[in-house]
Amino acid sequence: MPPHEGETTDGDLLERLGDWADHEAWAECVRRYDRAIRRHVRSYRFGPAATEDLCQRIWIELARRMRGYRYDPGRRFRSWLGRLCRSRAVDHWRRRRAEEARAGASPPEGFDRVAIEEEPEGDASPGLPALLREAARVQEAVRRRVDARTWDVFWSIAVEDVPVREAAEAAGLSYAAAFAAQKRVRRMLREEAAGLESATRADAGARP
């Protein structure tokens, strides 16, 4: 059993995750929990690309949720994390089934079976802390440029997979307004990420 699979929950570490700039804490969190997240997601037999995308989305959502986190020793963090993974995987699974049904396609054999797969050897993905920091920078930059309601609508639809109609009703907006709001924020995020990438490349090219 890998050492981090048997480690007890570190409440101090979890509370440090509220600071996205605490790179050491996030690196340790990834080391402890990345394999568990991947195991949960792989149990739904998604393809490699969908698995990777869903894992990254879970990590980004986790980063947001940890901003105001307070550790409660009476609640098991791993159980809560497992429920989060299951919820996001089931949401993705249902969307995919619905899309395939609308297209008249049959789901792949075994797609609707849950089977825990063996975890491959190797440590947690080394690039995830950098990915989280970059995502946090992009999100914060865009979040400062939009009002709170617009951001909440975007987050509900894009990250928490809430249907547009439900997100619109919760925010007191029309369906069209909510759809347009999340689409605008998506565009702003892409533009911000592209700008950050260009700046990073320019900075790297300027170094001797």
C-alpha positions in Angstrom: 0.0 0.0 0.0 1.5 3.4 -0.9 2.4 5.4 2.2 -0.1 8.2 1.5 -3.0 5.8 1.2 -2.7 5.0 4.9 -2.0 8.4 6.3 -4.4 10.0 8.7 -6.2 13.2 7.8 -4.1 16.3 8.6 -6.5 19.0 9.7 -3.8 21.7 9.7 -2.9 20.8 6.1 -6.5 21.0 5.0 -7.0 24.4 6.5 -3.8 25.7 4.8 -5.4 24.8 1.4 -7.6 27.9 1.8 -4.5 29.9 0.7 -3.9 29.1 -3.0 -0.4 30.6 -2.7 0.6 27.9 -0.2 2.3 25.8 -2.9 3.8 23.4 -0.3 0.4 22.6 1.1 -1.2 22.0 -2.3 1.7 19.8 -3.4 1.2 17.7 -0.3 -2.5 17.6 -0.9 -2.0 16.3 -4.4 0.4 13.7 -3.2 -2.1 12.4 -0.6 -5.3 12.5 -2.6 -4.7 12.5 -6.4 -4.6 8.7 -6.6 -7.9 8.4 -4.6 -9.6 10.9 -7.0 -8.4 9.1 -10.0 -9.5 5.7 -8.6 -13.0 7.1 -8.0 -13.2 8.5 -11.5 -11.8 5.4 -13.2 -14.4 3.2 -11.6 -16.9 4.7 -14.0 -14.8 3.5 -17.0 -14.4 6.8 -18.8 -11.9 7.0 -21.5 -8.4 8.4 -20.8 -9.2 11.9 -22.0 -12.5 12.1 -20.2 -10.9 10.8 -17.0 -8.1 13.3 -17.1 -10.6 16.2 -17.8 -12.9 15.2 -15.0 -10.0 14.7 -12.5 -8.8 18.2 -13.3 -12.3 19.7 -12.9 -12.6 18.0 -9.5 -9.3 19.4 -8.4 -10.3 22.9 -9.5 -13.6 22.7 -7.8 -11.9 21.4 -4.7 -9.5 24.4 -4.7 -12.5 26.7 -4.7 -14.3 24.8 -1.9 -11.2 24.8 0.3 -11.1 28.6 0.4 -13.4 28.8 3.5 -12.8 25.2 4.7 -12.7 24.5 8.5 -11.6 21.0 9.5 -14.1 19.0 11.6 -12.5 15.9 13.2 -16.0 14.4 13.4 -16.3 14.2 9.6 -14.1 12.1 7.4 -12.5 14.2 4.7 -11.8 11.2 2.4 -15.5 10.2 2.6 -16.5 13.7 1.7 -14.0 13.8 -1.2 -15.3 10.4 -2.4 -18.8 11.8 -2.5 -17.7 14.8 -4.4 -16.0 12.6 -7.0 -19.0 10.3 -7.3 -21.3 13.2 -7.7 -19.3 14.8 -10.5 -18.7 11.4 -12.2 -22.4 10.5 -12.1 -23.3 14.0 -13.5 -20.8 13.4 -16.4 -22.0 9.8 -16.9 -25.7 10.9 -17.1 -24.8 13.7 -19.6 -23.0 11.3 -21.8 -25.8 8.8 -21.7 -28.3 11.5 -22.6 -26.2 12.8 -25.4 -25.7 9.3 -26.8 -29.5 8.6 -26.5 -30.2 11.8 -28.4 -27.7 10.8 -31.1 -29.2 7.3 -31.3 -25.9 5.7 -30.3 -25.4 2.8 -27.9 -23.1 3.3 -24.9 -19.8 1.3 -24.9 -20.0 -2.2 -23.4 -19.5 -2.0 -19.7 -20.0 1.7 -19.6 -22.8 1.5 -17.0 -21.0 -0.9 -14.7 -19.0 0.3 -11.8 -15.7 -1.7 -11.4 -12.8 -0.5 -9.4 -9.6 -0.8 -11.4 -6.2 -1.3 -10.1 -4.3 1.9 -9.6 -1.2 2.1 -11.8 2.2 2.5 -10.2 3.6 6.0 -9.8 3.1 9.1 -7.7 0.5 11.9 -8.1 0.8 14.0 -11.3 3.6 16.4 -10.7 2.1 19.1 -12.8 -1.2 19.5 -10.9 0.0 22.1 -8.3 1.2 24.3 -11.2 -2.1 23.7 -13.0 -4.1 24.7 -9.9 -2.0 27.9 -9.5 -2.5 28.9 -13.1 -6.2 28.1 -13.0 -6.6 30.1 -9.7 -4.8 33.1 -11.3 -7.0 33.0 -14.4 -10.2 32.6 -12.3 -9.4 35.4 -9.9 -8.5 37.8 -12.8 -11.9 37.1 -14.5 -13.9 37.0 -11.3 -12.7 40.6 -10.5 -14.1 41.7 -13.8 -17.7 40.4 -13.4 -20.4 40.8 -10.8 -20.9 38.1 -8.2 -24.1 36.8 -9.7 -22.6 36.3 -13.1 -19.7 34.4 -11.6 -22.0 32.2 -9.5 -24.1 31.4 -12.5 -21.0 30.5 -14.5 -19.6 28.3 -11.7 -22.9 26.5 -11.2 -23.2 25.6 -14.8 -19.6 25.0 -15.8 -18.1 23.4 -12.7 -20.9 22.1 -10.6 -22.9 20.9 -13.7 -26.1 22.5 -12.6 -28.6 22.6 -15.5 -28.9 26.1 -17.0 -32.5 26.4 -16.1 -31.9 25.6 -12.4 -28.9 28.0 -12.3 -31.1 30.7 -13.9 -33.9 30.2 -11.4 -31.5 30.3 -8.4 -30.0 33.5 -9.6 -33.3 35.2 -10.6 -32.4 35.3 -14.3 -34.0 34.2 -17.5 -32.7 31.1 -19.2 -31.2 33.2 -22.0 -29.5 35.6 -19.6 -28.0 32.8 -17.5 -26.8 31.0 -20.7 -25.3 34.2 -22.0 -23.6 35.0 -18.7 -21.8 31.6 -18.4 -20.9 31.8 -22.1 -19.3 35.2 -21.6 -17.3 34.1 -18.6 -16.1 31.0 -20.5 -14.9 33.3 -23.2 -13.2 35.7 -20.7 -11.5 32.7 -19.1 -10.1 31.5 -22.4 -8.9 34.9 -23.3 -7.3 35.4 -19.9 -5.6 31.9 -20.1 -4.3 32.7 -23.6 -2.9 36.0 -22.4 -1.2 34.3 -19.5 0.3 31.6 -21.7 1.6 34.2 -24.2 3.1 36.2 -21.4 4.8 33.1 -20.0 6.2 32.2 -23.4 7.4 35.8 -23.9 9.1 35.7 -20.5 10.7 32.4 -21.1 12.0 33.6 -24.5 13.5 36.7 -23.0 15.6 34.8 -20.5 19.3 34.3 -21.5 
